[in-house]
Amino acid sequence: MAPQKRSRLYHAVCRECSVERVFDSADAADAFVTRHVEETEHTALAERVD
Ligand SMILES: [Zn+2]
């Protein structure tokens, strides 16, 4: 049986401007969102995509 090797991507997107970026780890996506929110006071979020 082959191990499941499913890449997990995390899509960080801002609801208030056009910033969006894809990361391969939740930590990286969260860090990006946190920084963007701190810098701009925008509402941004990270969501996992398959
Ligand atoms: Zn923004």
mmCIF file of the protein (N, C-alpha, C, O) and its ligand, coordinates in Angstrom:
data_MODEL
# 
_entry.id   MODEL 
# 
loop_
_entity.id 
_entity.type 
_entity.pdbx_number_of_molecules 
1 polymer     1 
2 non-polymer 1 
# 
_entity_poly.entity_id                      1 
_entity_poly.type                           'polypeptide(L)' 
_entity_poly.nstd_linkage                   no 
_entity_poly.nstd_monomer                   no 
_entity_poly.pdbx_seq_one_letter_code       MAPQKRSRLYHAVCRECSVERVFDSADAADAFVTRHVEETEHTALAERVD 
_entity_poly.pdbx_seq_one_letter_code_can   MAPQKRSRLYHAVCRECSVERVFDSADAADAFVTRHVEETEHTALAERVD 
_entity_poly.pdbx_strand_id                 A 
# 
loop_
_entity_poly_seq.entity_id 
_entity_poly_seq.num 
_entity_poly_seq.mon_id 
_entity_poly_seq.hetero 
1 1  MET n 
1 2  ALA n 
1 3  PRO n 
1 4  GLN n 
1 5  LYS n 
1 6  ARG n 
1 7  SER n 
1 8  ARG n 
1 9  LEU n 
1 10 TYR n 
1 11 HIS n 
1 12 ALA n 
1 13 VAL n 
1 14 CYS n 
1 15 ARG n 
1 16 GLU n 
1 17 CYS n 
1 18 SER n 
1 19 VAL n 
1 20 GLU n 
1 21 ARG n 
1 22 VAL n 
1 23 PHE n 
1 24 ASP n 
1 25 SER n 
1 26 ALA n 
1 27 ASP n 
1 28 ALA n 
1 29 ALA n 
1 30 ASP n 
1 31 ALA n 
1 32 PHE n 
1 33 VAL n 
1 34 THR n 
1 35 ARG n 
1 36 HIS n 
1 37 VAL n 
1 38 GLU n 
1 39 GLU n 
1 40 THR n 
1 41 GLU n 
1 42 HIS n 
1 43 THR n 
1 44 ALA n 
1 45 LEU n 
1 46 ALA n 
1 47 GLU n 
1 48 ARG n 
1 49 VAL n 
1 50 ASP n 
# 
loop_
_struct_asym.id 
_struct_asym.entity_id 
A 1 
B 2 
# 
loop_
_chem_comp.id 
_chem_comp.type 
_chem_comp.mon_nstd_flag 
ALA 'L-peptide linking' y 
ARG 'L-peptide linking' y 
ASP 'L-peptide linking' y 
CYS 'L-peptide linking' y 
GLN 'L-peptide linking' y 
GLU 'L-peptide linking' y 
HIS 'L-peptide linking' y 
LEU 'L-peptide linking' y 
LYS 'L-peptide linking' y 
MET 'L-peptide linking' y 
PHE 'L-peptide linking' y 
PRO 'L-peptide linking' y 
SER 'L-peptide linking' y 
THR 'L-peptide linking' y 
TYR 'L-peptide linking' y 
VAL 'L-peptide linking' y 
ZN  non-polymer         . 
# 
_pdbx_entity_nonpoly.entity_id   2 
_pdbx_entity_nonpoly.name        ? 
_pdbx_entity_nonpoly.comp_id     ZN 
# 
_pdbx_nonpoly_scheme.asym_id         B 
_pdbx_nonpoly_scheme.entity_id       2 
_pdbx_nonpoly_scheme.mon_id          ZN 
_pdbx_nonpoly_scheme.ndb_seq_num     1 
_pdbx_nonpoly_scheme.pdb_seq_num     101 
_pdbx_nonpoly_scheme.auth_seq_num    101 
_pdbx_nonpoly_scheme.pdb_mon_id      ZN 
_pdbx_nonpoly_scheme.auth_mon_id     ZN 
_pdbx_nonpoly_scheme.pdb_strand_id   A 
_pdbx_nonpoly_scheme.pdb_ins_code    . 
# 
loop_
_atom_site.group_PDB 
_atom_site.id 
_atom_site.type_symbol 
_atom_site.label_atom_id 
_atom_site.label_alt_id 
_atom_site.label_comp_id 
_atom_site.label_asym_id 
_atom_site.label_entity_id 
_atom_site.label_seq_id 
_atom_site.pdbx_PDB_ins_code 
_atom_site.Cartn_x 
_atom_site.Cartn_y 
_atom_site.Cartn_z 
_atom_site.occupancy 
_atom_site.B_iso_or_equiv 
_atom_site.pdbx_formal_charge 
_atom_site.auth_seq_id 
_atom_site.auth_comp_id 
_atom_site.auth_asym_id 
_atom_site.auth_atom_id 
_atom_site.pdbx_PDB_model_num 
ATOM   1   N  N  . MET A 1 1  ? 0.846   -1.195 0.000  1.00 0.00 ? 1   MET A N  1 
ATOM   2   C  CA . MET A 1 1  ? 0.000   0.000  0.000  1.00 0.00 ? 1   MET A CA 1 
ATOM   3   C  C  . MET A 1 1  ? 0.881   1.244  0.000  1.00 0.00 ? 1   MET A C  1 
ATOM   4   O  O  . MET A 1 1  ? 1.752   1.407  0.854  1.00 0.00 ? 1   MET A O  1 
ATOM   5   N  N  . ALA A 1 2  ? 0.649   2.073  -0.923 1.00 0.00 ? 2   ALA A N  1 
ATOM   6   C  CA . ALA A 1 2  ? 1.440   3.295  -0.995 1.00 0.00 ? 2   ALA A CA 1 
ATOM   7   C  C  . ALA A 1 2  ? 0.922   4.291  0.041  1.00 0.00 ? 2   ALA A C  1 
ATOM   8   O  O  . ALA A 1 2  ? -0.285  4.441  0.231  1.00 0.00 ? 2   ALA A O  1 
ATOM   9   N  N  . PRO A 1 3  ? 1.819   4.939  0.676  1.00 0.00 ? 3   PRO A N  1 
ATOM   10  C  CA . PRO A 1 3  ? 1.376   5.958  1.643  1.00 0.00 ? 3   PRO A CA 1 
ATOM   11  C  C  . PRO A 1 3  ? 0.690   7.113  0.926  1.00 0.00 ? 3   PRO A C  1 
ATOM   12  O  O  . PRO A 1 3  ? 1.069   7.506  -0.177 1.00 0.00 ? 3   PRO A O  1 
ATOM   13  N  N  . GLN A 1 4  ? -0.302  7.627  1.572  1.00 0.00 ? 4   GLN A N  1 
ATOM   14  C  CA . GLN A 1 4  ? -0.970  8.787  0.978  1.00 0.00 ? 4   GLN A CA 1 
ATOM   15  C  C  . GLN A 1 4  ? -0.065  10.000 1.103  1.00 0.00 ? 4   GLN A C  1 
ATOM   16  O  O  . GLN A 1 4  ? 0.363   10.390 2.189  1.00 0.00 ? 4   GLN A O  1 
ATOM   17  N  N  . LYS A 1 5  ? 0.198   10.562 -0.034 1.00 0.00 ? 5   LYS A N  1 
ATOM   18  C  CA . LYS A 1 5  ? 1.041   11.755 -0.012 1.00 0.00 ? 5   LYS A CA 1 
ATOM   19  C  C  . LYS A 1 5  ? 0.237   12.895 -0.626 1.00 0.00 ? 5   LYS A C  1 
ATOM   20  O  O  . LYS A 1 5  ? 0.376   13.238 -1.800 1.00 0.00 ? 5   LYS A O  1 
ATOM   21  N  N  . ARG A 1 6  ? -0.578  13.441 0.194  1.00 0.00 ? 6   ARG A N  1 
ATOM   22  C  CA . ARG A 1 6  ? -1.463  14.499 -0.284 1.00 0.00 ? 6   ARG A CA 1 
ATOM   23  C  C  . ARG A 1 6  ? -0.892  15.853 0.145  1.00 0.00 ? 6   ARG A C  1 
ATOM   24  O  O  . ARG A 1 6  ? -0.713  16.133 1.330  1.00 0.00 ? 6   ARG A O  1 
ATOM   25  N  N  . SER A 1 7  ? -0.624  16.649 -0.828 1.00 0.00 ? 7   SER A N  1 
ATOM   26  C  CA . SER A 1 7  ? -0.082  17.959 -0.478 1.00 0.00 ? 7   SER A CA 1 
ATOM   27  C  C  . SER A 1 7  ? -1.193  18.827 0.096  1.00 0.00 ? 7   SER A C  1 
ATOM   28  O  O  . SER A 1 7  ? -2.306  18.892 -0.426 1.00 0.00 ? 7   SER A O  1 
ATOM   29  N  N  . ARG A 1 8  ? -0.852  19.473 1.165  1.00 0.00 ? 8   ARG A N  1 
ATOM   30  C  CA . ARG A 1 8  ? -1.819  20.386 1.761  1.00 0.00 ? 8   ARG A CA 1 
ATOM   31  C  C  . ARG A 1 8  ? -1.370  21.810 1.501  1.00 0.00 ? 8   ARG A C  1 
ATOM   32  O  O  . ARG A 1 8  ? -0.247  22.206 1.813  1.00 0.00 ? 8   ARG A O  1 
ATOM   33  N  N  . LEU A 1 9  ? -2.265  22.544 0.933  1.00 0.00 ? 9   LEU A N  1 
ATOM   34  C  CA . LEU A 1 9  ? -1.961  23.938 0.661  1.00 0.00 ? 9   LEU A CA 1 
ATOM   35  C  C  . LEU A 1 9  ? -2.881  24.820 1.485  1.00 0.00 ? 9   LEU A C  1 
ATOM   36  O  O  . LEU A 1 9  ? -4.019  24.468 1.795  1.00 0.00 ? 9   LEU A O  1 
ATOM   37  N  N  . TYR A 1 10 ? -2.350  25.956 1.819  1.00 0.00 ? 10  TYR A N  1 
ATOM   38  C  CA . TYR A 1 10 ? -3.126  26.901 2.621  1.00 0.00 ? 10  TYR A CA 1 
ATOM   39  C  C  . TYR A 1 10 ? -3.203  28.217 1.861  1.00 0.00 ? 10  TYR A C  1 
ATOM   40  O  O  . TYR A 1 10 ? -2.189  28.791 1.465  1.00 0.00 ? 10  TYR A O  1 
ATOM   41  N  N  . HIS A 1 11 ? -4.396  28.665 1.675  1.00 0.00 ? 11  HIS A N  1 
ATOM   42  C  CA . HIS A 1 11 ? -4.635  29.867 0.905  1.00 0.00 ? 11  HIS A CA 1 
ATOM   43  C  C  . HIS A 1 11 ? -4.929  31.005 1.865  1.00 0.00 ? 11  HIS A C  1 
ATOM   44  O  O  . HIS A 1 11 ? -5.942  31.009 2.563  1.00 0.00 ? 11  HIS A O  1 
ATOM   45  N  N  . ALA A 1 12 ? -4.026  31.962 1.884  1.00 0.00 ? 12  ALA A N  1 
ATOM   46  C  CA . ALA A 1 12 ? -4.233  33.141 2.709  1.00 0.00 ? 12  ALA A CA 1 
ATOM   47  C  C  . ALA A 1 12 ? -4.797  34.242 1.823  1.00 0.00 ? 12  ALA A C  1 
ATOM   48  O  O  . ALA A 1 12 ? -4.243  34.568 0.773  1.00 0.00 ? 12  ALA A O  1 
ATOM   49  N  N  . VAL A 1 13 ? -5.899  34.797 2.268  1.00 0.00 ? 13  VAL A N  1 
ATOM   50  C  CA . VAL A 1 13 ? -6.550  35.806 1.441  1.00 0.00 ? 13  VAL A CA 1 
ATOM   51  C  C  . VAL A 1 13 ? -7.105  36.914 2.330  1.00 0.00 ? 13  VAL A C  1 
ATOM   52  O  O  . VAL A 1 13 ? -7.560  36.677 3.449  1.00 0.00 ? 13  VAL A O  1 
ATOM   53  N  N  . CYS A 1 14 ? -7.052  38.116 1.800  1.00 0.00 ? 14  CYS A N  1 
ATOM   54  C  CA . CYS A 1 14 ? -7.590  39.265 2.515  1.00 0.00 ? 14  CYS A CA 1 
ATOM   55  C  C  . CYS A 1 14 ? -8.936  39.639 1.912  1.00 0.00 ? 14  CYS A C  1 
ATOM   56  O  O  . CYS A 1 14 ? -9.109  39.646 0.693  1.00 0.00 ? 14  CYS A O  1 
ATOM   57  N  N  . ARG A 1 15 ? -9.875  39.946 2.780  1.00 0.00 ? 15  ARG A N  1 
ATOM   58  C  CA . ARG A 1 15 ? -11.203 40.304 2.305  1.00 0.00 ? 15  ARG A CA 1 
ATOM   59  C  C  . ARG A 1 15 ? -11.285 41.773 1.908  1.00 0.00 ? 15  ARG A C  1 
ATOM   60  O  O  . ARG A 1 15 ? -12.262 42.196 1.289  1.00 0.00 ? 15  ARG A O  1 
ATOM   61  N  N  . GLU A 1 16 ? -10.286 42.536 2.253  1.00 0.00 ? 16  GLU A N  1 
ATOM   62  C  CA . GLU A 1 16 ? -10.404 43.984 2.059  1.00 0.00 ? 16  GLU A CA 1 
ATOM   63  C  C  . GLU A 1 16 ? -9.444  44.546 1.032  1.00 0.00 ? 16  GLU A C  1 
ATOM   64  O  O  . GLU A 1 16 ? -9.510  45.733 0.711  1.00 0.00 ? 16  GLU A O  1 
ATOM   65  N  N  . CYS A 1 17 ? -8.568  43.730 0.518  1.00 0.00 ? 17  CYS A N  1 
ATOM   66  C  CA . CYS A 1 17 ? -7.720  44.159 -0.582 1.00 0.00 ? 17  CYS A CA 1 
ATOM   67  C  C  . CYS A 1 17 ? -7.384  42.920 -1.408 1.00 0.00 ? 17  CYS A C  1 
ATOM   68  O  O  . CYS A 1 17 ? -7.901  41.834 -1.148 1.00 0.00 ? 17  CYS A O  1 
ATOM   69  N  N  . SER A 1 18 ? -6.541  43.083 -2.376 1.00 0.00 ? 18  SER A N  1 
ATOM   70  C  CA . SER A 1 18 ? -6.341  41.990 -3.335 1.00 0.00 ? 18  SER A CA 1 
ATOM   71  C  C  . SER A 1 18 ? -5.216  41.051 -2.941 1.00 0.00 ? 18  SER A C  1 
ATOM   72  O  O  . SER A 1 18 ? -4.780  40.227 -3.744 1.00 0.00 ? 18  SER A O  1 
ATOM   73  N  N  . VAL A 1 19 ? -4.745  41.171 -1.706 1.00 0.00 ? 19  VAL A N  1 
ATOM   74  C  CA . VAL A 1 19 ? -3.652  40.307 -1.273 1.00 0.00 ? 19  VAL A CA 1 
ATOM   75  C  C  . VAL A 1 19 ? -4.115  38.872 -1.136 1.00 0.00 ? 19  VAL A C  1 
ATOM   76  O  O  . VAL A 1 19 ? -5.113  38.591 -0.472 1.00 0.00 ? 19  VAL A O  1 
ATOM   77  N  N  . GLU A 1 20 ? -3.391  37.975 -1.763 1.00 0.00 ? 20  GLU A N  1 
ATOM   78  C  CA . GLU A 1 20 ? -3.614  36.558 -1.522 1.00 0.00 ? 20  GLU A CA 1 
ATOM   79  C  C  . GLU A 1 20 ? -2.356  35.796 -1.869 1.00 0.00 ? 20  GLU A C  1 
ATOM   80  O  O  . GLU A 1 20 ? -1.599  36.179 -2.761 1.00 0.00 ? 20  GLU A O  1 
ATOM   81  N  N  . ARG A 1 21 ? -2.150  34.719 -1.154 1.00 0.00 ? 21  ARG A N  1 
ATOM   82  C  CA . ARG A 1 21 ? -0.943  33.932 -1.377 1.00 0.00 ? 21  ARG A CA 1 
ATOM   83  C  C  . ARG A 1 21 ? -1.203  32.507 -0.908 1.00 0.00 ? 21  ARG A C  1 
ATOM   84  O  O  . ARG A 1 21 ? -1.998  32.262 -0.001 1.00 0.00 ? 21  ARG A O  1 
ATOM   85  N  N  . VAL A 1 22 ? -0.509  31.579 -1.554 1.00 0.00 ? 22  VAL A N  1 
ATOM   86  C  CA . VAL A 1 22 ? -0.664  30.172 -1.196 1.00 0.00 ? 22  VAL A CA 1 
ATOM   87  C  C  . VAL A 1 22 ? 0.599   29.693 -0.488 1.00 0.00 ? 22  VAL A C  1 
ATOM   88  O  O  . VAL A 1 22 ? 1.717   29.960 -0.930 1.00 0.00 ? 22  VAL A O  1 
ATOM   89  N  N  . PHE A 1 23 ? 0.399   28.983 0.615  1.00 0.00 ? 23  PHE A N  1 
ATOM   90  C  CA . PHE A 1 23 ? 1.513   28.446 1.395  1.00 0.00 ? 23  PHE A CA 1 
ATOM   91  C  C  . PHE A 1 23 ? 1.358   26.944 1.513  1.00 0.00 ? 23  PHE A C  1 
ATOM   92  O  O  . PHE A 1 23 ? 0.275   26.392 1.322  1.00 0.00 ? 23  PHE A O  1 
ATOM   93  N  N  . ASP A 1 24 ? 2.467   26.299 1.831  1.00 0.00 ? 24  ASP A N  1 
ATOM   94  C  CA . ASP A 1 24 ? 2.404   24.846 1.998  1.00 0.00 ? 24  ASP A CA 1 
ATOM   95  C  C  . ASP A 1 24 ? 2.412   24.446 3.462  1.00 0.00 ? 24  ASP A C  1 
ATOM   96  O  O  . ASP A 1 24 ? 2.583   23.269 3.781  1.00 0.00 ? 24  ASP A O  1 
ATOM   97  N  N  . SER A 1 25 ? 2.231   25.398 4.350  1.00 0.00 ? 25  SER A N  1 
ATOM   98  C  CA . SER A 1 25 ? 2.100   25.046 5.756  1.00 0.00 ? 25  SER A CA 1 
ATOM   99  C  C  . SER A 1 25 ? 1.147   26.018 6.429  1.00 0.00 ? 25  SER A C  1 
ATOM   100 O  O  . SER A 1 25 ? 1.062   27.186 6.049  1.00 0.00 ? 25  SER A O  1 
ATOM   101 N  N  . ALA A 1 26 ? 0.439   25.530 7.421  1.00 0.00 ? 26  ALA A N  1 
ATOM   102 C  CA . ALA A 1 26 ? -0.513  26.372 8.133  1.00 0.00 ? 26  ALA A CA 1 
ATOM   103 C  C  . ALA A 1 26 ? 0.216   27.481 8.887  1.00 0.00 ? 26  ALA A C  1 
ATOM   104 O  O  . ALA A 1 26 ? -0.266  28.611 8.971  1.00 0.00 ? 26  ALA A O  1 
ATOM   105 N  N  . ASP A 1 27 ? 1.375   27.146 9.428  1.00 0.00 ? 27  ASP A N  1 
ATOM   106 C  CA . ASP A 1 27 ? 2.124   28.146 10.181 1.00 0.00 ? 27  ASP A CA 1 
ATOM   107 C  C  . ASP A 1 27 ? 2.504   29.327 9.300  1.00 0.00 ? 27  ASP A C  1 
ATOM   108 O  O  . ASP A 1 27 ? 2.382   30.483 9.706  1.00 0.00 ? 27  ASP A O  1 
ATOM   109 N  N  . ALA A 1 28 ? 2.959   29.030 8.105  1.00 0.00 ? 28  ALA A N  1 
ATOM   110 C  CA . ALA A 1 28 ? 3.361   30.107 7.199  1.00 0.00 ? 28  ALA A CA 1 
ATOM   111 C  C  . ALA A 1 28 ? 2.155   30.953 6.808  1.00 0.00 ? 28  ALA A C  1 
ATOM   112 O  O  . ALA A 1 28 ? 2.237   32.180 6.745  1.00 0.00 ? 28  ALA A O  1 
ATOM   113 N  N  . ALA A 1 29 ? 1.051   30.292 6.551  1.00 0.00 ? 29  ALA A N  1 
ATOM   114 C  CA . ALA A 1 29 ? -0.150  31.030 6.173  1.00 0.00 ? 29  ALA A CA 1 
ATOM   115 C  C  . ALA A 1 29 ? -0.639  31.891 7.334  1.00 0.00 ? 29  ALA A C  1 
ATOM   116 O  O  . ALA A 1 29 ? -1.018  33.047 7.143  1.00 0.00 ? 29  ALA A O  1 
ATOM   117 N  N  . ASP A 1 30 ? -0.627  31.324 8.525  1.00 0.00 ? 30  ASP A N  1 
ATOM   118 C  CA . ASP A 1 30 ? -1.066  32.083 9.700  1.00 0.00 ? 30  ASP A CA 1 
ATOM   119 C  C  . ASP A 1 30 ? -0.160  33.280 9.958  1.00 0.00 ? 30  ASP A C  1 
ATOM   120 O  O  . ASP A 1 30 ? -0.629  34.360 10.317 1.00 0.00 ? 30  ASP A O  1 
ATOM   121 N  N  . ALA A 1 31 ? 1.130   33.079 9.774  1.00 0.00 ? 31  ALA A N  1 
ATOM   122 C  CA . ALA A 1 31 ? 2.069   34.172 9.990  1.00 0.00 ? 31  ALA A CA 1 
ATOM   123 C  C  . ALA A 1 31 ? 1.822   35.291 8.993  1.00 0.00 ? 31  ALA A C  1 
ATOM   124 O  O  . ALA A 1 31 ? 1.874   36.471 9.341  1.00 0.00 ? 31  ALA A O  1 
ATOM   125 N  N  . PHE A 1 32 ? 1.556   34.917 7.767  1.00 0.00 ? 32  PHE A N  1 
ATOM   126 C  CA . PHE A 1 32 ? 1.274   35.919 6.740  1.00 0.00 ? 32  PHE A CA 1 
ATOM   127 C  C  . PHE A 1 32 ? 0.006   36.690 7.090  1.00 0.00 ? 32  PHE A C  1 
ATOM   128 O  O  . PHE A 1 32 ? -0.021  37.918 7.006  1.00 0.00 ? 32  PHE A O  1 
ATOM   129 N  N  . VAL A 1 33 ? -1.035  35.975 7.481  1.00 0.00 ? 33  VAL A N  1 
ATOM   130 C  CA . VAL A 1 33 ? -2.300  36.617 7.833  1.00 0.00 ? 33  VAL A CA 1 
ATOM   131 C  C  . VAL A 1 33 ? -2.107  37.542 9.024  1.00 0.00 ? 33  VAL A C  1 
ATOM   132 O  O  . VAL A 1 33 ? -2.565  38.685 9.014  1.00 0.00 ? 33  VAL A O  1 
ATOM   133 N  N  . THR A 1 34 ? -1.432  37.046 10.044 1.00 0.00 ? 34  THR A N  1 
ATOM   134 C  CA . THR A 1 34 ? -1.221  37.856 11.243 1.00 0.00 ? 34  THR A CA 1 
ATOM   135 C  C  . THR A 1 34 ? -0.475  39.138 10.916 1.00 0.00 ? 34  THR A C  1 
ATOM   136 O  O  . THR A 1 34 ? -0.827  40.216 11.396 1.00 0.00 ? 34  THR A O  1 
ATOM   137 N  N  . ARG A 1 35 ? 0.548   39.011 10.102 1.00 0.00 ? 35  ARG A N  1 
ATOM   138 C  CA . ARG A 1 35 ? 1.323   40.204 9.750  1.00 0.00 ? 35  ARG A CA 1 
ATOM   139 C  C  . ARG A 1 35 ? 0.481   41.182 8.948  1.00 0.00 ? 35  ARG A C  1 
ATOM   140 O  O  . ARG A 1 35 ? 0.531   42.390 9.183  1.00 0.00 ? 35  ARG A O  1 
ATOM   141 N  N  . HIS A 1 36 ? -0.282  40.672 8.017  1.00 0.00 ? 36  HIS A N  1 
ATOM   142 C  CA . HIS A 1 36 ? -1.094  41.554 7.181  1.00 0.00 ? 36  HIS A CA 1 
ATOM   143 C  C  . HIS A 1 36 ? -2.132  42.283 8.036  1.00 0.00 ? 36  HIS A C  1 
ATOM   144 O  O  . HIS A 1 36 ? -2.357  43.480 7.862  1.00 0.00 ? 36  HIS A O  1 
ATOM   145 N  N  . VAL A 1 37 ? -2.749  41.566 8.943  1.00 0.00 ? 37  VAL A N  1 
ATOM   146 C  CA . VAL A 1 37 ? -3.755  42.186 9.812  1.00 0.00 ? 37  VAL A CA 1 
ATOM   147 C  C  . VAL A 1 37 ? -3.108  43.265 10.674 1.00 0.00 ? 37  VAL A C  1 
ATOM   148 O  O  . VAL A 1 37 ? -3.667  44.347 10.855 1.00 0.00 ? 37  VAL A O  1 
ATOM   149 N  N  . GLU A 1 38 ? -1.924  42.959 11.204 1.00 0.00 ? 38  GLU A N  1 
ATOM   150 C  CA . GLU A 1 38 ? -1.249  43.936 12.051 1.00 0.00 ? 38  GLU A CA 1 
ATOM   151 C  C  . GLU A 1 38 ? -0.856  45.175 11.258 1.00 0.00 ? 38  GLU A C  1 
ATOM   152 O  O  . GLU A 1 38 ? -0.950  46.296 11.757 1.00 0.00 ? 38  GLU A O  1 
ATOM   153 N  N  . GLU A 1 39 ? -0.422  44.971 10.035 1.00 0.00 ? 39  GLU A N  1 
ATOM   154 C  CA . GLU A 1 39 ? 0.085   46.085 9.240  1.00 0.00 ? 39  GLU A CA 1 
ATOM   155 C  C  . GLU A 1 39 ? -1.033  46.940 8.663  1.00 0.00 ? 39  GLU A C  1 
ATOM   156 O  O  . GLU A 1 39 ? -0.869  48.149 8.502  1.00 0.00 ? 39  GLU A O  1 
ATOM   157 N  N  . THR A 1 40 ? -2.166  46.323 8.351  1.00 0.00 ? 40  THR A N  1 
ATOM   158 C  CA . THR A 1 40 ? -3.192  47.033 7.596  1.00 0.00 ? 40  THR A CA 1 
ATOM   159 C  C  . THR A 1 40 ? -4.517  47.143 8.331  1.00 0.00 ? 40  THR A C  1 
ATOM   160 O  O  . THR A 1 40 ? -5.378  47.933 7.942  1.00 0.00 ? 40  THR A O  1 
ATOM   161 N  N  . GLU A 1 41 ? -4.692  46.351 9.399  1.00 0.00 ? 41  GLU A N  1 
ATOM   162 C  CA . GLU A 1 41 ? -5.977  46.265 10.090 1.00 0.00 ? 41  GLU A CA 1 
ATOM   163 C  C  . GLU A 1 41 ? -7.070  45.760 9.158  1.00 0.00 ? 41  GLU A C  1 
ATOM   164 O  O  . GLU A 1 41 ? -8.251  46.029 9.376  1.00 0.00 ? 41  GLU A O  1 
ATOM   165 N  N  . HIS A 1 42 ? -6.685  45.045 8.147  1.00 0.00 ? 42  HIS A N  1 
ATOM   166 C  CA . HIS A 1 42 ? -7.657  44.404 7.269  1.00 0.00 ? 42  HIS A CA 1 
ATOM   167 C  C  . HIS A 1 42 ? -8.164  43.116 7.920  1.00 0.00 ? 42  HIS A C  1 
ATOM   168 O  O  . HIS A 1 42 ? -7.646  42.667 8.942  1.00 0.00 ? 42  HIS A O  1 
ATOM   169 N  N  . THR A 1 43 ? -9.168  42.552 7.308  1.00 0.00 ? 43  THR A N  1 
ATOM   170 C  CA . THR A 1 43 ? -9.666  41.247 7.737  1.00 0.00 ? 43  THR A CA 1 
ATOM   171 C  C  . THR A 1 43 ? -9.168  40.200 6.748  1.00 0.00 ? 43  THR A C  1 
ATOM   172 O  O  . THR A 1 43 ? -9.615  40.129 5.603  1.00 0.00 ? 43  THR A O  1 
ATOM   173 N  N  . ALA A 1 44 ? -8.238  39.397 7.224  1.00 0.00 ? 44  ALA A N  1 
ATOM   174 C  CA . ALA A 1 44 ? -7.663  38.351 6.374  1.00 0.00 ? 44  ALA A CA 1 
ATOM   175 C  C  . ALA A 1 44 ? -7.820  37.006 7.066  1.00 0.00 ? 44  ALA A C  1 
ATOM   176 O  O  . ALA A 1 44 ? -7.974  36.925 8.285  1.00 0.00 ? 44  ALA A O  1 
ATOM   177 N  N  . LEU A 1 45 ? -7.779  35.969 6.271  1.00 0.00 ? 45  LEU A N  1 
ATOM   178 C  CA . LEU A 1 45 ? -7.905  34.642 6.852  1.00 0.00 ? 45  LEU A CA 1 
ATOM   179 C  C  . LEU A 1 45 ? -7.147  33.625 6.000  1.00 0.00 ? 45  LEU A C  1 
ATOM   180 O  O  . LEU A 1 45 ? -6.849  33.854 4.827  1.00 0.00 ? 45  LEU A O  1 
ATOM   181 N  N  . ALA A 1 46 ? -6.852  32.509 6.628  1.00 0.00 ? 46  ALA A N  1 
ATOM   182 C  CA . ALA A 1 46 ? -6.175  31.421 5.916  1.00 0.00 ? 46  ALA A CA 1 
ATOM   183 C  C  . ALA A 1 46 ? -7.085  30.211 5.923  1.00 0.00 ? 46  ALA A C  1 
ATOM   184 O  O  . ALA A 1 46 ? -7.681  29.869 6.945  1.00 0.00 ? 46  ALA A O  1 
ATOM   185 N  N  . GLU A 1 47 ? -7.185  29.574 4.786  1.00 0.00 ? 47  GLU A N  1 
ATOM   186 C  CA . GLU A 1 47 ? -8.022  28.383 4.699  1.00 0.00 ? 47  GLU A CA 1 
ATOM   187 C  C  . GLU A 1 47 ? -7.268  27.291 3.974  1.00 0.00 ? 47  GLU A C  1 
ATOM   188 O  O  . GLU A 1 47 ? -6.461  27.561 3.085  1.00 0.00 ? 47  GLU A O  1 
ATOM   189 N  N  . ARG A 1 48 ? -7.537  26.057 4.359  1.00 0.00 ? 48  ARG A N  1 
ATOM   190 C  CA . ARG A 1 48 ? -6.849  24.940 3.725  1.00 0.00 ? 48  ARG A CA 1 
ATOM   191 C  C  . ARG A 1 48 ? -7.530  24.580 2.425  1.00 0.00 ? 48  ARG A C  1 
ATOM   192 O  O  . ARG A 1 48 ? -8.757  24.560 2.329  1.00 0.00 ? 48  ARG A O  1 
ATOM   193 N  N  . VAL A 1 49 ? -6.730  24.301 1.449  1.00 0.00 ? 49  VAL A N  1 
ATOM   194 C  CA . VAL A 1 49 ? -7.282  23.861 0.170  1.00 0.00 ? 49  VAL A CA 1 
ATOM   195 C  C  . VAL A 1 49 ? -6.657  22.519 -0.188 1.00 0.00 ? 49  VAL A C  1 
ATOM   196 O  O  . VAL A 1 49 ? -5.515  22.240 0.176  1.00 0.00 ? 49  VAL A O  1 
ATOM   197 N  N  . ASP A 1 50 ? -7.400  21.705 -0.890 1.00 0.00 ? 50  ASP A N  1 
ATOM   198 C  CA . ASP A 1 50 ? -6.904  20.392 -1.274 1.00 0.00 ? 50  ASP A CA 1 
ATOM   199 C  C  . ASP A 1 50 ? -6.333  20.411 -2.683 1.00 0.00 ? 50  ASP A C  1 
ATOM   200 O  O  . ASP A 1 50 ? -5.868  19.383 -3.175 1.00 0.00 ? 50  ASP A O  1 
HETATM 201 ZN ZN . ZN  B 2 .  ? -5.605  43.491 2.996  1.00 0.00 2 101 ZN  A ZN 1 
# 
